[in-house]
Amino acid sequence: MRSRRRGGAGRPPWPVSKMLALCLLSLAWFSEGFQRSEPMFTAVTNRLLPPDYDSNPTQLNYGVAVTDLDADGDFEIVVAGYNGPNLVLKYDKAQGRLVNVAEDERGSPYYALRDRQGHAIGVTACDIDGDGREEIYFLNTNNAFSGMATYTDKLFKLRNGRWEDILSDEVNQDMASRFAGRSVACVDRTGSGRYSIYIANYASGNVGPHALIEMDVAASDPARGVVVLVDVAAQAGVSKYTGGRGVAVGPILSDSASDIFCGNENSPNFLFHNWGDGTYRDVAAAVGLDDPYQHGRGVALADFNRDGRVDIVYGNWNGPHRLYLQSGAPGRIRFRDIATPKFSMPSPVRTVIAADFDNDQELEVFFNNIAYRGSSANRLFRLIRREHSDPIVEELNPGDALEPDGRGTGGAVTDFDGDGMLDLILSHGESMAQPISIFKGTQGRSNNWLRVIPRTRFGAFARGAKVVLFTRRSGAHLRIIDGGSGYLCEMEPVAHFGLGHDEASSLEVTWPDGRVVSRAVASSETNSVLEVPYPLDVEEPLIPAPLETQMSALSSPLSVPGTSPSASTPMAGTAVAATSAAAGVLSPTRMAQLVWTSTSVLRACTTAASSAPTPLGHTPAAATQASAPLILLPAGAWVSTYRQQLAAHSWHPAWCSHAALGAEMLFPGVPSCAHSPRPGGWDGRTVAVQEFVE
């Protein structure tokens, strides 16, 4: 029996034109982000952190950071107290609640962290001295809005069995900042595994530039507790005077090296691109991120459209919020704002967080607002990724995390109780003393998940590392180990992946020095935490590999001699550039770096491009990385000398001449040229040449 349709005679109940119009209207409404009714969060503050004098005092709080202070494998939540003590919240499994371990007892190893005299606003944690444990930096303003402050910042190190401020050491008294600032973040600018502290000061005229503090390796003796600090901001190219606000760190434009984004007030934003040697250049205007007429606050890094590139979301104070997707070829990279009207709607925003709160594989963006001249509820959006298209922006119901009258000042995410769901911690203050709020997710508890923790060569958290997880059905997912984001804050040092009902197949970790490790993920490892140690198979670290670098040399098409520019391949262009350098077109002390994509995995290898009789001194050590699938050298008289140097390192790769390219190709991973791939065997999606003075 044939089924009957409503509307008679098999005709649709609506004319086709009306149905099409309705579908288009529905799609437009959906893409604009209507609010889903199911609440995402439920408040658990009264159960897990009830307001009290010891653990959750009603006071002015600001930044929040997540680290492991006691090295027991569980995270602590560090909160910057402004008119009260700093807090260190630890989940007590026996009590089933968070407790403040920085108690008011002078005998406690955490006592100094309280620092009641300091009015802390920003906080971050990372390993600055290479001892394998993270230090904690508190930025104190003490009522100063800009320029000079009346109280120094604090940098606490576990020393002599207790946390001590090393900025108060005699050798560091000149380094103790007395400038009013906002956010602080951690950056491994040289790929050494030792971190620098980036300080976004709020300048008043020519007082209070941004700072970059790190350990002076030559003058320090960490084994004896002697850590001598130095400000390298001017040397690194980041000593700028501006109204510094939000900071985020990661390989934004680089393949591996840590770049720095700064959302500023009363001046354009900064995007400091790491040149591969630990120095930076501001390229914000060149890539479309300067946003000169807005006032930046919270910022987060993520890959919102699953194209393998790092995108940026940030909030502007009572201005349009931005959702920037990265696009374009190397040398022509631009960021495009795809924020919908609802997403961009101005608000008194503070912290911005990008995370997968319901483990459904899609990222959410949380805007934490401060009730400023009236109520201002927090807002939550989901970014639904689509192949070959911009993600759909869907507004969600934050549930109890709406907090319309909350004086939001900071926030962070972490899984402090180990249930595989990210928990949300919000701090409050500035205009009214309020306790901390704790929220747990209500959706996605049956979804799969995986958490990945990379370590540095010293065993600390590898902040700034990039983690890519490959799944069986949904492709690749990218995360950056947070070194500072939100606003005044720092998230947990974990790549948290919601999987929905999918499973992971493999993962890849890229450290700031360019080292890459890949490993399979077994089905039995679903819903677990995986630690990935730093590969110590080579004595010297790699050179950090910048991807979007000095591309002016490639502003015009390159071609192989005898071919037209349109016929040239990316590999051919690279060979010509290298050969030109060898011929003396460029300075003989310059080096070319090849970066390309192979099976969607970015790789980098260093090659000498010099007319000198011998290559640069560090090149053989860098070239012996077995992970580098290709090393391309210009044909030249000194190639035989270079081969002798590699042989002296007991390394004998396959050398394969390619006449059309006029170059020698090394293949560390193949036994002979007969086994080597040929140009065109790579997808060639990302090929660039970097030139810089050694």
C-alpha positions as CSV (number, residue, x, y, z in Angstrom):
1,M,0.0,0.0,0.0
2,R,1.3,3.4,-1.0
3,S,1.6,5.8,1.9
4,R,-0.5,8.9,1.8
5,R,0.9,12.4,2.1
6,R,-0.8,15.4,3.6
7,G,-1.7,18.1,1.2
8,G,-3.4,15.8,-1.3
9,A,-2.3,14.2,-4.6
10,G,1.3,13.8,-3.5
11,R,1.9,17.6,-3.5
12,P,3.9,19.2,-0.8
13,P,1.8,21.1,1.7
14,W,3.9,24.2,1.0
15,P,4.9,25.6,-2.4
16,V,8.5,24.9,-3.1
17,S,9.4,28.5,-3.2
18,K,8.0,29.1,0.3
19,M,9.7,26.0,1.7
20,L,13.0,27.1,0.2
21,A,12.6,30.6,1.8
22,L,11.8,29.0,5.1
23,C,14.9,26.8,5.0
24,L,17.1,29.7,4.1
25,L,15.6,31.7,7.0
26,S,16.1,28.8,9.4
27,L,19.7,28.4,8.2
28,A,20.4,32.1,8.7
29,W,18.9,32.0,12.2
30,F,20.9,28.9,13.1
31,S,24.2,30.3,11.8
32,E,23.6,33.5,13.7
33,G,23.6,31.5,16.8
34,F,20.2,31.1,18.5
35,Q,20.5,30.1,22.1
36,R,20.1,26.4,22.9
37,S,17.8,25.9,25.9
38,E,19.8,23.1,27.6
39,P,22.0,24.6,30.3
40,M,25.7,23.8,29.9
41,F,26.9,24.4,33.4
42,T,25.6,23.8,36.9
43,A,27.0,25.5,40.0
44,V,28.8,23.3,42.5
45,T,30.4,26.0,44.6
46,N,28.5,25.2,47.7
47,R,29.6,21.6,47.5
48,L,33.2,21.9,46.3
49,L,34.3,25.3,47.5
50,P,31.8,26.8,49.9
51,P,32.5,30.4,50.8
52,D,34.5,30.7,54.0
53,Y,37.4,32.6,55.4
54,D,40.1,30.0,54.7
55,S,39.5,28.5,51.2
56,N,37.0,30.8,49.5
57,P,37.0,34.2,51.2
58,T,34.7,36.9,49.9
59,Q,37.4,39.3,48.5
60,L,38.6,40.9,45.3
61,N,40.3,38.2,43.1
62,Y,41.7,38.4,39.6
63,G,43.8,36.0,37.6
64,V,43.7,32.2,37.8
65,A,46.4,29.8,36.8
66,V,46.6,26.0,36.9
67,T,49.7,24.0,37.7
68,D,51.0,21.1,39.8
69,L,52.8,22.7,42.8
70,D,53.6,19.6,44.8
71,A,54.4,17.3,41.8
72,D,51.9,14.7,42.9
73,G,50.2,14.5,39.4
74,D,47.2,16.5,40.4
75,F,46.6,20.1,39.5
76,E,46.3,23.0,41.9
77,I,44.4,26.2,41.1
78,V,46.3,29.4,41.9
79,V,44.2,32.6,42.3
80,A,45.6,36.1,42.5
81,G,44.1,37.9,45.5
82,Y,43.9,41.7,45.3
83,N,42.7,42.8,48.7
84,G,43.3,39.5,50.3
85,P,45.7,36.6,50.2
86,N,46.6,34.6,47.0
87,L,45.0,31.2,47.1
88,V,46.2,27.7,46.2
89,L,43.2,25.4,45.8
90,K,43.8,21.7,45.8
91,Y,41.1,19.0,45.3
92,D,41.0,16.8,48.5
93,K,39.7,13.4,47.3
94,A,38.9,12.3,50.8
95,Q,36.7,15.3,51.5
96,G,35.5,15.6,47.9
97,R,36.1,19.3,47.8
98,L,38.7,22.0,47.1
99,V,40.8,23.3,50.0
100,N,43.3,26.2,50.2
101,V,46.7,24.7,51.0
102,A,48.3,28.2,51.2
103,E,47.0,28.4,54.8
104,D,47.8,31.2,57.3
105,E,50.5,29.3,59.0
106,R,54.1,30.5,58.9
107,G,55.3,26.9,59.0
108,S,53.5,26.0,55.8
109,P,55.7,25.6,52.7
110,Y,53.0,27.6,50.9
111,Y,52.8,30.5,53.3
112,A,54.9,33.0,51.3
113,L,52.5,32.5,48.3
114,R,49.8,34.2,50.2
115,D,51.6,37.6,50.0
116,R,48.9,39.7,51.7
117,Q,50.8,42.9,51.1
118,G,50.7,42.4,47.3
119,H,47.7,43.4,45.3
120,A,48.0,40.7,42.7
121,I,46.2,40.8,39.3
122,G,48.0,38.5,36.8
123,V,49.5,35.1,37.5
124,T,51.3,32.5,35.4
125,A,53.4,29.3,36.1
126,C,56.3,27.7,34.1
127,D,59.8,26.3,34.6
128,I,62.2,29.2,34.2
129,D,65.4,27.4,35.5
130,G,65.1,23.9,34.0
131,D,64.7,22.1,37.3
132,G,61.6,20.3,36.1
133,R,59.2,22.2,38.3
134,E,57.1,25.3,37.5
135,E,57.7,28.6,39.3
136,I,54.8,31.0,39.9
137,Y,54.8,34.7,38.9
138,F,52.4,37.1,40.4
139,L,52.0,40.6,38.9
140,N,51.2,43.1,41.6
141,T,49.7,46.5,40.8
142,N,48.9,47.9,44.3
143,N,46.4,50.4,43.2
144,A,48.5,51.8,40.3
145,F,46.5,51.8,37.0
146,S,49.6,52.6,34.8
147,G,53.2,53.6,35.0
148,M,55.0,53.0,38.3
149,A,53.6,50.8,41.1
150,T,54.4,50.9,44.8
151,Y,55.1,47.2,45.3
152,T,57.1,44.7,43.4
153,D,56.0,41.6,41.5
154,K,56.8,38.2,43.0
155,L,58.4,35.1,41.4
156,F,58.2,32.1,43.7
157,K,60.4,29.1,43.4
158,L,60.4,25.9,45.5
159,R,63.6,26.2,47.4
160,N,64.8,24.8,50.7
161,G,61.5,22.9,51.0
162,R,59.3,26.0,50.8
163,W,58.2,28.6,48.2
164,E,60.4,31.6,48.2
165,D,60.4,34.8,46.2
166,I,63.6,34.9,44.1
167,L,62.9,38.5,43.0
168,S,63.8,39.5,46.5
169,D,67.2,37.9,46.3
170,E,70.0,40.4,46.3
171,V,71.1,39.5,42.7
172,N,67.6,40.2,41.4
173,Q,66.5,43.3,43.2
174,D,67.1,45.4,40.1
175,M,64.8,43.1,38.2
176,A,61.8,43.3,40.5
177,S,59.2,45.1,38.5
178,R,57.5,48.1,40.0
179,F,55.4,48.8,36.9
180,A,51.6,48.6,36.8
181,G,50.8,45.7,34.5
182,R,48.0,43.3,33.6
183,S,48.6,39.9,32.0
184,V,51.7,37.7,32.4
185,A,52.5,34.6,30.3
186,C,55.2,32.0,29.7
187,V,57.2,31.7,26.5
188,D,60.0,29.3,25.5
189,R,61.4,31.8,23.0
190,T,64.5,29.8,22.0
191,G,63.2,26.3,22.4
192,S,65.6,25.5,25.3
193,G,62.9,24.2,27.6
194,R,63.5,27.1,30.0
195,Y,60.7,29.7,30.0
196,S,60.7,33.5,30.0
197,I,58.0,35.5,31.7
198,Y,56.3,37.9,29.4
199,I,54.9,40.9,31.3
200,A,52.2,43.1,29.6
201,N,52.8,46.3,31.5
202,Y,50.5,49.2,31.2
203,A,52.7,52.1,30.3
204,S,52.2,55.8,31.2
205,G,54.1,57.7,28.5
206,N,57.6,56.2,28.4
207,V,57.3,54.6,31.8
208,G,56.5,50.8,32.0
209,P,57.4,49.0,28.8
210,H,56.6,45.4,28.2
211,A,59.2,43.1,29.9
212,L,60.6,39.6,29.2
213,I,62.3,38.2,32.2
214,E,64.3,35.0,32.1
215,M,67.2,33.2,33.8
216,D,70.7,34.2,32.9
217,V,72.1,30.7,32.4
218,A,75.8,31.7,32.6
219,A,75.4,33.5,35.9
220,S,73.0,31.1,37.6
221,D,73.4,27.8,39.5
222,P,70.0,26.3,39.9
223,A,71.3,23.3,41.7
224,R,72.3,25.6,44.6
225,G,69.1,27.6,44.3
226,V,70.9,30.6,42.6
227,V,68.7,32.0,39.8
228,V,69.9,35.2,38.3
229,L,67.3,37.0,36.3
230,V,67.6,39.4,33.3
231,D,65.2,41.4,31.2
232,V,65.7,40.6,27.6
233,A,62.7,42.5,26.2
234,A,64.8,45.0,24.3
235,Q,67.1,42.3,22.9
236,A,64.1,40.2,21.9
237,G,62.3,43.1,20.2
238,V,59.3,43.3,22.5
239,S,60.1,46.3,24.7
240,K,57.0,48.3,23.7
241,Y,55.1,51.1,25.5
242,T,51.4,50.6,25.4
243,G,48.3,49.8,27.4
244,G,49.0,46.0,27.7
245,R,46.0,43.8,28.5
246,G,45.6,40.2,27.3
247,V,48.4,37.9,26.2
248,A,48.4,34.5,24.5
249,V,51.5,32.4,23.5
250,G,51.9,29.6,21.0
251,P,53.0,28.7,17.4
252,I,50.5,31.1,15.8
253,L,52.4,31.8,12.6
254,S,55.3,29.5,13.3
255,D,55.5,25.7,12.7
256,S,56.8,25.3,16.2
257,A,58.4,28.4,17.7
258,S,56.4,30.4,20.2
259,D,54.8,33.6,19.0
260,I,53.1,36.2,21.3
261,F,49.8,37.9,20.8
262,C,49.0,41.0,22.9
263,G,45.6,42.6,23.0
264,N,46.2,46.2,23.9
265,E,44.2,49.2,25.0
266,N,44.4,52.7,23.4
267,S,46.8,51.4,20.8
268,P,47.0,48.6,18.2
269,N,47.4,45.0,19.2
270,F,50.8,43.2,18.8
271,L,51.5,39.9,17.1
272,F,55.2,39.2,17.9
273,H,56.4,36.6,15.4
274,N,59.3,34.5,16.6
275,W,62.1,34.7,14.0
276,G,63.4,31.3,15.0
277,D,66.3,32.7,17.1
278,G,64.2,34.0,20.0
279,T,63.8,37.5,18.6
280,Y,60.5,39.0,17.6
281,R,58.9,41.3,15.1
282,D,55.5,42.8,15.3
283,V,53.4,41.7,12.3
284,A,49.9,42.4,13.6
285,A,49.2,45.1,11.0
286,A,50.6,43.0,8.2
287,V,48.3,40.1,9.0
288,G,45.2,42.1,9.9
289,L,45.2,41.7,13.7
290,D,46.1,45.2,14.9
291,D,42.5,46.3,15.5
292,P,43.7,49.8,16.4
293,Y,40.5,51.4,17.5
294,Q,39.4,48.8,20.1
295,H,40.5,47.9,23.6
296,G,41.5,44.3,23.9
297,R,40.9,42.1,26.9
298,G,40.8,38.3,27.1
299,V,42.2,36.1,24.3
300,A,42.5,32.4,23.4
301,L,44.1,30.3,20.7
302,A,42.5,27.4,18.9
303,D,41.9,25.8,15.5
304,F,38.2,26.6,15.0
305,N,37.8,25.3,11.4
306,R,40.0,22.2,11.6
307,D,42.5,23.4,8.9
308,G,45.6,22.8,11.0
309,R,46.2,26.6,11.6
310,V,46.0,28.5,14.8
311,D,43.1,30.9,15.0
312,I,42.5,33.7,17.5
313,V,39.4,34.7,19.5
314,Y,39.4,37.8,21.7
315,G,37.1,40.2,23.4
316,N,37.2,44.0,23.2
317,W,36.1,46.0,26.2
318,N,32.6,47.2,25.3
319,G,33.5,46.8,21.7
320,P,33.0,44.1,19.0
321,H,34.5,40.7,19.9
322,R,36.6,39.1,17.3
323,L,36.8,35.5,15.9
324,Y,39.8,35.5,13.5
325,L,40.5,32.6,11.2
326,Q,44.0,32.3,9.7
327,S,44.2,31.9,6.0
328,G,46.5,32.5,3.0
329,A,49.8,31.2,1.8
330,P,53.1,31.7,3.6
331,G,54.2,35.3,3.1
332,R,50.6,36.4,2.5
333,I,48.9,35.2,5.7
334,R,45.9,37.1,6.8
335,F,43.4,36.8,9.6
336,R,39.7,37.1,8.8
337,D,37.0,38.0,11.3
338,I,34.0,35.7,11.0
339,A,32.2,36.8,14.2
340,T,28.5,36.9,13.8
341,P,26.5,39.9,15.2
342,K,25.5,38.0,18.3
343,F,29.1,36.7,18.9
344,S,30.6,40.1,18.3
345,M,28.0,42.0,20.4
346,P,30.0,44.4,22.7
347,S,30.1,43.7,26.4
348,P,32.3,44.5,29.4
349,V,34.4,41.4,28.8
350,R,37.3,40.1,30.8
351,T,38.3,36.5,30.3
352,V,37.8,34.5,27.1
353,I,38.1,30.7,27.1
354,A,38.1,28.3,24.2
355,A,37.5,24.7,25.2
356,D,35.3,21.6,24.6
357,F,33.1,21.6,27.7
358,D,30.9,18.7,26.7
359,N,33.4,16.5,24.9
360,D,31.5,16.5,21.6
361,Q,34.6,17.4,19.5
362,E,33.3,21.0,18.9
363,L,34.9,23.9,20.7
364,E,33.0,26.3,22.8
365,V,33.9,30.0,23.5
366,F,33.1,31.4,26.9
367,F,32.9,35.2,27.4
368,N,33.3,36.1,31.1
369,N,31.9,39.6,31.7
370,I,32.0,41.9,34.7
371,A,28.8,43.6,35.8
372,Y,29.7,47.1,34.9
373,R,27.1,49.9,35.2
374,G,24.4,47.2,35.4
375,S,24.0,43.5,34.9
376,S,26.1,41.8,32.2
377,A,25.6,38.1,31.8
378,N,28.3,35.7,30.7
379,R,27.9,34.2,27.2
380,L,28.7,30.9,25.6
381,F,29.0,29.9,21.9
382,R,29.7,26.6,20.1
383,L,31.8,26.6,16.9
384,I,30.5,23.8,14.7
385,R,33.2,23.0,12.2
386,R,32.3,22.3,8.6
387,E,34.5,21.0,5.8
388,H,35.6,23.7,3.3
389,S,33.5,26.4,5.0
390,D,33.5,28.7,8.0
391,P,32.2,27.1,11.2
392,I,28.6,27.7,12.3
393,V,28.4,29.9,15.4
394,E,25.7,28.6,17.8
395,E,24.8,30.5,21.0
396,L,24.4,28.2,24.0
397,N,22.7,28.5,27.4
398,P,25.5,28.9,30.1
399,G,23.1,27.7,32.8
400,D,24.3,28.6,36.2
401,A,27.4,30.2,34.7
402,L,25.3,33.0,33.4
403,E,26.1,35.1,36.5
404,P,24.4,38.4,35.3
405,D,25.5,40.2,38.5
406,G,29.0,38.6,38.7
407,R,32.0,40.9,38.8
408,G,34.0,38.6,36.6
409,T,37.7,39.2,36.6
410,G,39.3,35.9,35.7
411,G,38.7,32.3,34.9
412,A,40.3,29.0,34.0
413,V,39.5,25.4,33.0
414,T,40.9,22.2,34.4
415,D,39.7,18.7,35.2
416,F,40.6,18.8,38.9
417,D,38.6,15.7,39.9
418,G,39.7,13.4,37.1
419,D,36.3,12.7,35.6
420,G,37.3,13.6,32.1
421,M,35.1,16.7,32.0
422,L,36.5,20.2,32.1
423,D,35.5,22.3,35.1
424,L,35.1,26.0,35.0
425,I,36.5,28.3,37.7
426,L,35.6,32.0,37.8
427,S,37.0,34.7,40.0
428,H,35.4,38.0,40.8
429,G,36.3,41.4,42.2
430,E,37.3,44.9,41.2
431,S,34.0,46.7,41.9
432,M,32.7,44.3,44.6
433,A,34.1,41.5,46.7
434,Q,32.7,38.1,45.7
435,P,33.8,34.5,46.3
436,I,35.1,32.2,43.6
437,S,32.5,30.2,41.6
438,I,32.9,26.5,40.5
439,F,30.9,25.0,37.7
440,K,30.6,21.5,36.2
441,G,29.3,20.5,32.8
442,T,25.9,19.0,32.5
443,Q,26.1,17.6,28.9
444,G,28.3,15.0,27.2
445,R,29.1,12.8,30.1
446,S,28.9,9.7,28.0
447,N,31.2,11.1,25.4
448,N,34.8,9.8,25.0
449,W,37.8,12.0,25.7
450,L,41.6,12.0,25.8
451,R,44.0,14.2,27.6
452,V,47.6,14.7,26.5
453,I,50.4,16.2,28.7
454,P,53.7,16.8,26.9
455,R,56.8,17.4,29.0
456,T,59.9,19.5,28.4
457,R,63.5,18.0,28.3
458,F,63.6,18.8,32.0
459,G,60.3,17.1,32.8
460,A,58.2,20.2,33.3
461,F,55.0,21.0,31.4
462,A,55.7,21.9,27.8
463,R,53.8,25.1,27.6
464,G,53.6,26.4,24.0
465,A,53.8,22.9,22.5
466,K,51.4,21.9,19.8
467,V,49.4,18.6,20.0
468,V,47.5,17.2,17.0
469,L,45.2,14.3,17.6
470,F,44.1,12.1,14.7
471,T,40.8,10.3,15.1
472,R,39.3,7.4,13.2
473,R,36.3,9.3,11.8
474,S,36.5,13.0,12.4
475,G,40.1,13.8,11.2
476,A,42.6,15.9,13.1
477,H,42.2,18.1,16.1
478,L,44.8,20.7,17.3
479,R,45.5,22.1,20.7
480,I,48.2,24.4,22.1
481,I,49.5,23.7,25.7
482,D,48.6,27.0,27.3
483,G,51.3,29.4,28.5
484,G,48.9,32.2,29.3
485,S,45.5,33.2,27.9
486,G,42.1,34.3,29.0
487,Y,42.8,37.6,30.7
488,L,45.4,37.7,33.5
489,C,45.1,33.9,33.5
490,E,46.7,30.6,32.4
491,M,44.8,27.4,31.7
492,E,45.8,23.8,32.6
493,P,48.9,22.5,30.8
494,V,46.9,19.8,29.0
495,A,45.7,19.2,25.5
496,H,42.1,18.2,26.3
497,F,40.2,16.5,23.4
498,G,36.5,15.7,23.5
499,L,35.9,12.8,21.1
500,G,32.2,12.3,21.1
501,H,31.7,8.7,20.1
502,D,34.8,8.7,18.0
503,E,38.2,7.2,19.0
504,A,41.8,8.5,18.6
505,S,44.1,6.7,16.2
506,S,47.4,8.6,16.7
507,L,48.8,11.8,18.1
508,E,51.7,14.2,17.3
509,V,53.4,16.6,19.6
510,T,55.6,19.5,18.3
511,W,57.8,21.2,20.9
512,P,58.8,24.9,20.6
513,D,62.3,23.8,19.4
514,G,60.8,21.9,16.4
515,R,61.2,18.4,17.8
516,V,58.3,16.2,16.7
517,V,57.1,12.9,18.2
518,S,54.3,10.8,16.8
519,R,52.7,7.8,18.5
520,A,49.7,5.5,18.0
521,V,46.8,5.7,20.4
522,A,45.3,2.3,21.3
523,S,41.5,1.9,21.8
524,S,42.2,1.0,25.4
525,E,43.7,4.4,26.0
526,T,40.4,6.2,25.3
527,N,39.2,8.1,28.3
528,S,42.7,8.4,29.9
529,V,45.6,10.9,30.4
530,L,48.7,10.3,28.2
531,E,52.0,11.8,29.1
532,V,54.5,12.4,26.3
533,P,58.1,12.8,27.4
534,Y,60.5,15.0,25.4
535,P,62.6,12.9,23.0
536,L,66.2,13.0,24.4
537,D,67.7,11.0,21.5
538,V,69.8,13.9,20.3
539,E,72.1,16.0,22.4
540,E,71.3,19.4,21.0
541,P,67.9,20.9,20.5
542,L,66.7,21.8,17.1
543,I,66.4,25.4,15.9
544,P,62.8,26.5,16.3
545,A,61.1,26.5,12.9
546,P,59.2,29.7,12.0
547,L,56.8,29.2,9.1
548,E,55.6,32.8,8.4
549,T,58.9,34.5,8.3
550,Q,60.8,37.0,6.1
551,M,58.9,36.1,3.0
552,S,59.8,39.3,1.1
553,A,62.4,37.3,-0.8
554,L,59.6,35.3,-2.3
555,S,57.4,38.2,-3.2
556,S,57.9,37.4,-6.9
557,P,57.5,33.9,-8.4
558,L,60.5,31.7,-8.5
559,S,61.2,29.3,-11.4
560,V,63.7,26.7,-12.4
561,P,66.0,27.9,-15.2
562,G,64.4,27.1,-18.5
563,T,60.9,27.0,-17.2
564,S,58.2,29.6,-16.8
565,P,57.1,30.7,-13.3
566,S,53.7,29.0,-13.8
567,A,55.5,25.7,-14.4
568,S,57.8,25.9,-11.4
569,T,57.1,23.7,-8.4
570,P,57.4,24.8,-4.8
571,M,60.3,22.5,-4.4
572,A,62.0,24.0,-7.5
573,G,61.6,27.5,-6.1
574,T,63.3,26.4,-3.0
575,A,66.2,25.0,-4.8
576,V,66.6,28.1,-6.9
577,A,66.6,30.3,-3.8
578,A,69.2,28.0,-2.1
579,T,71.4,28.0,-5.2
580,S,71.2,31.8,-5.5
581,A,72.4,32.1,-1.9
582,A,75.3,29.7,-2.6
583,A,76.2,31.8,-5.6
584,G,76.6,34.9,-3.5
585,V,73.4,36.7,-4.4
586,L,72.7,36.8,-0.6
587,S,75.2,37.4,2.2
588,P,77.5,34.4,2.4
589,T,76.7,34.1,6.1
590,R,73.0,33.6,5.5
591,M,71.2,30.3,5.9
592,A,68.1,29.0,4.2
593,Q,65.4,27.0,6.0
594,L,63.0,24.7,4.2
595,V,59.6,24.2,5.6
596,W,57.0,22.0,3.9
597,T,54.0,19.8,4.5
598,S,54.0,16.1,4.1
599,T,50.9,14.0,4.9
600,S,49.4,17.0,6.7
601,V,52.4,17.1,9.1
602,L,54.6,20.2,9.1
603,R,58.3,19.4,9.1
604,A,61.4,21.5,9.1
605,C,65.0,20.9,8.4
606,T,68.0,23.2,8.3
607,T,70.2,23.5,5.3
608,A,73.4,25.5,4.7
609,A,73.2,27.9,1.8
610,S,76.6,29.5,1.9
611,S,79.5,30.0,-0.5
612,A,81.9,29.5,2.3
613,P,84.1,26.4,2.1
614,T,82.3,24.8,5.1
615,P,78.7,25.1,6.3
616,L,77.7,26.8,9.4
617,G,79.0,25.2,12.5
618,H,75.7,24.0,14.0
619,T,74.2,22.7,10.8
620,P,75.6,19.2,10.9
621,A,74.2,18.7,14.4
622,A,70.8,20.0,13.3
623,A,70.9,18.0,10.1
624,T,71.3,14.7,11.9
625,Q,67.7,14.7,13.1
626,A,66.2,11.4,11.8
627,S,62.8,13.1,11.9
628,A,63.8,15.4,9.0
629,P,62.7,13.6,5.9
630,L,64.5,15.8,3.5
631,I,67.5,18.1,3.5
632,L,68.0,20.2,0.3
633,L,71.4,21.6,-0.5
634,P,72.5,23.8,-3.4
635,A,75.0,22.1,-5.7
636,G,78.4,23.6,-5.0
637,A,82.1,22.8,-4.5
638,W,81.7,22.6,-0.7
639,V,79.1,19.9,-0.7
640,S,81.8,17.2,-0.5
641,T,83.2,19.0,2.6
642,Y,79.8,19.0,4.1
643,R,79.5,15.2,3.5
644,Q,82.8,14.7,5.2
645,Q,81.5,16.6,8.2
646,L,78.4,14.5,8.4
647,A,80.5,11.3,8.1
648,A,82.6,12.6,11.0
649,H,79.3,12.6,13.0
650,S,78.8,8.9,12.0
651,W,75.8,9.8,9.9
652,H,75.6,8.6,6.3
653,P,72.4,9.7,4.6
654,A,71.4,8.9,1.0
655,W,72.7,11.7,-1.2
656,C,70.7,12.1,-4.4
657,S,71.6,14.7,-7.0
658,H,68.8,16.3,-9.0
659,A,70.0,18.0,-12.1
660,A,66.8,19.8,-12.9
661,L,66.8,21.5,-9.6
662,G,70.6,22.0,-9.4
663,A,70.6,20.7,-5.9
664,E,71.7,17.8,-3.7
665,M,69.0,16.1,-1.7
666,L,69.6,14.3,1.5
667,F,67.2,11.6,2.7
668,P,68.0,10.6,6.3
669,G,65.3,8.0,6.4
670,V,66.1,6.0,3.2
671,P,69.0,3.6,2.5
672,S,69.7,4.8,-1.0
673,C,68.6,7.1,-3.8
674,A,66.6,4.3,-5.3
675,H,64.3,4.4,-2.3
676,S,64.0,8.2,-2.2
677,P,60.8,10.1,-3.2
678,R,61.0,12.7,-6.0
679,P,59.7,16.2,-6.1
680,G,55.9,16.0,-6.5
681,G,55.8,13.1,-4.0
682,W,55.0,15.6,-1.4
683,D,51.7,17.5,-1.4
684,G,53.6,20.8,-1.5
685,R,50.8,22.6,0.4
686,T,53.2,24.7,2.5
687,V,56.6,25.5,1.1
688,A,58.6,28.5,2.2
689,V,62.2,29.7,2.4
690,Q,63.4,31.7,5.3
691,E,66.5,33.8,5.1
692,F,68.2,35.4,8.1
693,V,71.6,36.5,9.1
694,E,73.3,34.0,11.3
